[in-house]
Amino acid sequence: MALGPRLEIRQSQQLVMTQQLQLAIKLLALTNVELETFIGEELDKNPLLSTSDGADTVEAPATGEAVIDPSRQGLDTLLGKSAEGSGGDAPLDVDYTGEAFHHDTPGDSADWGAAASSGSDEHVDFDSFAAADASLTDVLTAQASAAFDGAELIIARHIIDLIDETGYLGEAIDTIAERLGVAPAAAAAVLARIHGFDPVGVGARSLAECLTIQAREADRYDPAMAVLLDNLEMVARGDINGLVRACGVDREDIADMIRELRCYEPKPGLRYGGERPAPVVADIFIWRGSDGAWIVELNQATLPKLLIDRDYHAILEAGATKATTSFLNECVNSANWLLKALDQRARTIVKVASELVKQQSGFFEHGVSHLKPLTLRTIAEAIEMHESTVSRVTSNKYVQCERGLFELRYFFTSGIGSSGGGEASSAHTVKDRIARLIAAETIDTLSDDKLVDILQKEGFDIARRTVAKYREALGLGSSVARRRARLLAAA
């Protein structure tokens, strides 16, 4: 076979990810808060995009929707598969001042900006005006500046820098003294004064030392308490008889000392948690309408209403150069695609959420005990979308309903078979039942084997290892640990 250059014609098929398709897929996975940030970036890049609260907005029209709504179209339309009976070039301009959009729902934001500018306290997030919480290091440093000066202040600040967020010092005092080139006694004296700072017990090197500092501060540190603090492992085991013998007091005194210990803070530094955790914002609202049907609505309060400023476009285009005209055309096309992608995102999320409500209607009617096993594939097949699309829609999004705030992935659980051959039960249902059984314990503590017997009698086909796994996931201890805790509580 001769080697040499030649021309060949080959025919092949491949999926091309256009920028518009990539944009649609990207927007699906974003939460409302993340989408707000993304839109803000687009507003900075595109001079023809603007926000408005007036009648000419082009926000995706996905407000209140009934659960049963087959006319909803999803992401497949953007991929080239038009929904049956839907117009592919339907205009996106909507008159939001029309009577059709005047209704009271959880998603009606009712002009947040107007409320704020008029001085009304309704819809105003006062938490946004609060100063950041002081950290443990800031609090201790302020106290050290008032209590020390000179070389002692340098030692104190170094020790404070080594204290972790729980309030414990994880380094030996001799090592600290050697590093600073001072006598160990001088460093120990500074640390002893830091122990008296607020919160009391900060800078301790062990749990026993932390509780000892707090007992001394409360004037409860006597010989019996000292022995008790030296035998915390017996307290953890609930060995009341052993503590009575070790401390040389009766059971009533032991019970009194244990009650005193419960008033102390084992991790004093956690009082200052640093940054305030960000609140979870619901992406979807679900509530029951006046006719009894469940209604699904996107949270529009976090989404600005977008429009293309045609007047500004006309001003810029008048007498513009060829390069400027080309740039303006790119801006118009980009804005149009963004609006279409936002519209498709809204429709797809509402469609998935509506089907989810239909599949889990028992949960919304009666609670977690009626939650059914559900997979992404089930939803995808019901709404005729790809499973990956449903996965992106349900990722990191939260739904607010009458029963509380839940992540969308909460409703997708594995199933536990029925011992009687009936329908399988959701894993959340079984966990809820286990938690209720343990919470109802009185004198007898239910072991995992007893829990299995009870659940099997109730129709759950479940193994002991599964019960143990669910119990641990709920943060509940074993029967032995719960029995010890009950003994300590009754002491």
N, C-alpha and C positions, 0 to 999 in steps of 0.2 A: 504493500500500500504506500503510495507516494505521499510525502509530506509537503504541504504547501498551503498558502492562503486561498480561501474560497468563500463564496457568498452562499448563505442558506436562508430559507424562509421557514419559520416555525410558528405554529399557531398554539396559543396557550391561554388559559384563564387564570386570573388572580384577583383577589380582593384589594381594591385600592381605597385606603382610608383618606378620604378628602378632609380638608380643614373643617368643613361644615359638619361632617360626621364626627370628627374628633371633638369638636366643640359640643355637640349634642351629648356625646358619651361622657365628656368631662362634667357637664352641668348636672347630669343625672346623679352623680355620686356626691354632689355638694349638698350640705345642709343649707337651710335658709340663711343662717348667719354667715357661712362661708360664701354663699351666693351674693350676699350683700357686699362683701369685700371685693369679690370678683367684679361686680357691676361698678363699684367705685373705681376700680382700676380701668375699666373700659371707658368710663366717663372722662377720666383724665387723658386717655389716649385718643379718643374720638371727639372732635369738636362739635360734630353734628348731633351727638347724643346729649340729652338733657333730661331732667326729672321735672315732673309737674304734678300738681294736685288738682288740676282743672279737668275740663271735659275732653281734652284732646290726648289723653294718655293712651299708650299702646301696651299696657301691661297684659300679661297672659291672663285671659278671662277664666280663672279657675276658682270661683268662689263656691257658694253652697251647691252641693250636688247630691242627689239621692243615690242610694247604694245601687239600685237597679238602674243602670244607664248605659245601654249597649251602644249608644251613638258616640261615646267617647273614643277618640283615636289616640294611639300611643306613638312611641318612637318609630314604629315601623313605617309610619307615613313619611317621616324625614328620611328613612332609608330607601324610599321609592315605592313602598307598598301602601298605596292609598287605601284608607278604610272605605268599606262599601257605603256608597251613598253620601260620602263627604266630599266637599269641594276642595281641591288641592290649592287653589289660589284665593281662598276666602280672605277678605280683608281683616287685618288685625286691629284696626281702629275701632274703639268701643266708647260709647258715651256712658261714662260712669255716673253722670248726673241723672240718668233716666230712672224712671220709677221701678224698672225691673231689677235694679241693683240696690234699692232701698229696703233693707231688712236688717233686723237685729240678730246677729250671730256672734259666736265667740271670736270670730276673726275680724269683726269690724273694728278697725283701729280709730275711727272717728277723728281723723285729723290730729295726730299727735303734735305736729308742729304748731297748729293753731292753739291747742290747749296750753302748750308751753309758753307761747308768746303772749297769750292773754292773761297770764298769771295764775291760771287755774291749776290746782294741784292734782287734778285727775289725769291719769296716764303718765305722770311724771315719775321717773325712776330716781328716787332720792338716794339710792345706794350709789349712784354714779357720782354724787357729790361728796361722799364720805372719803376721808383720808385713808391711806393704806394703813393696815394694822402694823404696829411696831413689832419687830422681830425680837427673839429672845436676846440676841447679841446687843441690839440697840438698848434694850431695857437694862441689861446688866452693865453695859458700858456707861450709861448715864449715872447709875448708882455708884459705880467705881470712881467716876470723876469727882463725885461729892465726898466719897469716903477716903480716898487715897490721894497722895501727891508724890512727886519725885520718883525714886526707884520703885516704891511699892505700887505706884500707878502703872508703871511699865510691866511689872510682874503680873498685876491683876489683869491688864488688858491681854497679855499673852495667854493666861489661863482661860479667860473668857473666850478667846478665839478657838480654844481646844474643846470647849463644851459643845456637845452635839445638840440636835434639836429637841431631844427628850429631856435634856438638862443634866446629863451625866458627863463626867470627865473621864476620858478613855486613856489617859496617859499617867504614868507614875509620877509622883511629885519629885522624886530624886532625879528623874530624867529631865523634868522641866527646869529644876535648879541647875543642873549641869549645863544645859543648853544656854541658860541666861548668865551663867557664871556667878551665881549667888549661893549662899548657904541653904541647904535643904530646910533648916528651921525657919528661915525667913520666908521661903516660898510656902511652907506649910502654914505659917501664921497668916499670910494673905489669903490662902484658900479657906482657912477657918472663918475668916470674916466674910468671904464670899458666900459661905454656906448660910449665913444669916440674911442674905439679900432676898428680895422678893422675885420669884417664888421661893419659899423656904424649902431647903433640900437641894437646891441647884448646886452643881459641882460635885455631887457625891460620886463615889467610884463603884458603888454596888447598891443593890436594892436595900440591903440591911442598913447601910450607912445613911441612905436617903430617908428611910423611915425613922431611924434613930434621931436624925437632926430634927425632924418634925415632931417627934415625941418630946424631945427636950424643949423645943419652942412652946409646946402645949403644956409643959410642966407635968408630963405623965411618964417620964423616964425614971422608973424605979428598978430595983434589982430583978423583980419578977418580969417586968417588961423587957429588961435587957436580955434575960434568958430566952424569952419568947422570940425576940428579934434574932437571936443567935440560932434559933431552930425553926426558921421559916419553912423548911421542907416538911416539918411535921404539921405545920399549919396548912400547907398545900394538900397534904394527905388526909387532913381531917382527923388526925390522931389526937383526940381530946384527952384520952387517958394518959398518953405519953406526955402531953404538955402539963397535965396536972402533976405528974411525978417530977418532971424536970423543973418546973417553976415553984413547986412547993406551995401551991395555993389550991383552992377548991374549984369546982367546975364553974361556979357562978362568976368567980374572978376571971377565969380564963375567957368566958363568954364576954365579959365586960371589956377585956383587953382586945379581943378580936373585933368587937364593935368599934373600938377606938381606932384600930388599924384601918378599918374600912373608911374612916373619915379622912385618912391621909391620901396624898397624891403620889402614886408610885412613879409617875413620869411628870414631874412638875414643869418641865420645859414645854410640854404640849399646850400649855395655856396660851402660849404665843405661837400661833400657827403660821405666821408670815403672811403670804398673800391670801386674799379672800378668794375662795373657789368661785369660778364663774358659774352662774345659774344655767340650768338646761332650758333651752327655749324650744317649745313645741313647734314642729314643722307642719303638723296636720291637726285639725280639730275634728272630733267625731261627737255628735250629739243627736238626740232623738227629736225629730220634728213634731209639729202639732198633730200630724196624721199618724204618728206612731212609727214612721220609717226612719231609719238611721241616715244621717246626712254627713257627708264628708266634705271638708273645706280646707284649703291651704291657708296657712297663717300669712296673711298679706301684710301684717304690721311691720315685718322685718324686710319687706321687699319694696324698693322704690318703684314708682310708676315711670316708665321710660317712654320717650317719644323722640322722633327725629325732627329736629328744628328746620322745617322747610324754608321759613323766612330767612334764617341765617345762611342756609345753603344758597338761596337765590342771591343774597348780597355778596357772598364770597365768589359765586360763579360769574357775576357780572364783570366783564372785562378781565377775567382771569387768564393767566398763561396756560399753555398746554400742560405743563407739569402740574400746575395747581388744579386744573380740571381733572387730570388723572387721579390726583390725590383725593379730591372730593368724591369722585366716583367710587374709589376704594372705601372711603369712609361710609358712603351710603350703602354699599353692598355689605360691608361688615356689620353695620347697624341693623340692616334688614335681616341678616342671618342670625344675629343675636336675638332679635325679637321673636323670630320663628322658633329658635331653639328654646327660648324661655317658655313660649306657648306650648311646645311639645313636651317640655319637662313638666309643666303644670298638669297637662292632660294625662301624662303617663303616671305621675304620682297619684293623682286622684283615681285613676282607673285601677291601679294596684291596690290602693287603700280600700276602695269600694269592694273589690273582690275579697280582700282580707276580712272585711266586716261580714261579708256574706258567709265566708267559710267559718269564721269564729263567732257567729251570732250568739252561741250559747254563752260565751265569755261575757259579752256586752250585756246580755240579759241577766245572767245569774252569777257570774264571777269565775274565779280561777278553777273552781271544781268542775266546770263544764268546758274547760279548754281542751281542744282536740289536737291530736298530732297533725302537723302540717309541714310540708316541704316547699321549697322554692319552685320545684318542678310542677307541683299541683297548681300553684297560682299562675305560673307561666303558661301551662296548657289551657287553663280556663280563660285567660284573656288573649291567648294566641300571640304571645311574645316569647322571646328567647329567655332562657333561665338567667343568663348573665345580665340582661336588662333588669329583671326583677331584683337580682342581687344588688345592683347599683342603686336602685330606688330605695331599698330597705336598709342600706348601709348608713349607719350613724344618723338616723332620722328618728324623731320622737313623735308620738301621737298623744294628744290630750283628750281624754274621754271622761265620762262620769265616774269611772272607777280609778282615775288617777293618770299619772304620766308614765308612759311605757315606751321603751324602744321598740321599733317595728320588728326587730329580730326576736323579741320576746315571744311573739306569737308563733314562731317556727320552732317546734320542739319535736324530739323523738317520741316514740310511742311505747307504752307498756301494754302488753297483751292482756286479754281478759281470760280468766280461768274458766269462765262459762261459755267461751266462744263468741262473746259479743264484740262490740266495738272496742278498739284499743283506747287507752287513756293517755293523756299528755303527761310528760315527765313533770311538768309544773304542777299538775293536779296531784300526783303522787307525793311530791315534795310538800305541798301544802297540807296534805293529809297526815304525813309524818310529823310535821311541825305541830299540828293540832293535837295529835295523840301525845306527843311529849309534853306539850304545854298543859295538858289535862292530867298529868301524873299527880298522884297524891302521895300515898305511902309507898306503894310498890313502884319501883323503877323498871320501865320496860326495856328489856334487852333487845338487841337486833333480831334475835330469833323470835321473841314474842311479837315484835312489830311485823315480822314476816307472816306469822300466823294470823294476826288481825287483818292485815292487808289482803291476804289470800282468801280469807272468809268474806271480805267485802268485794271480791271479784277481781283483784289485781294479781296477775301472774308475774310475780316478782321474786328474785333470788335474794339471799341474805347479803351478798357482796354489793348488790345494787342498793339495798337499803342503807348499808354502811356508807356507800359513796354519796348518796343523796343527803344523809344526815350530816356528814362532814362538810358538804357543800353549803348546807344551811348554817354552818358554824356551831352545831350542837355537839357536845361532848358525848363520849360513850356512857353506858349505863353506870359504870363505876365512877366516872368523873362527875356525873350528875348526882349520884348518891352522896359523894363526898361534899359537893357544894351544898346539898340539902342539909347535911349534918352541921356544916359550918354556919349555915343560915339559922338553924334551930338552936345553935349553941348559946 
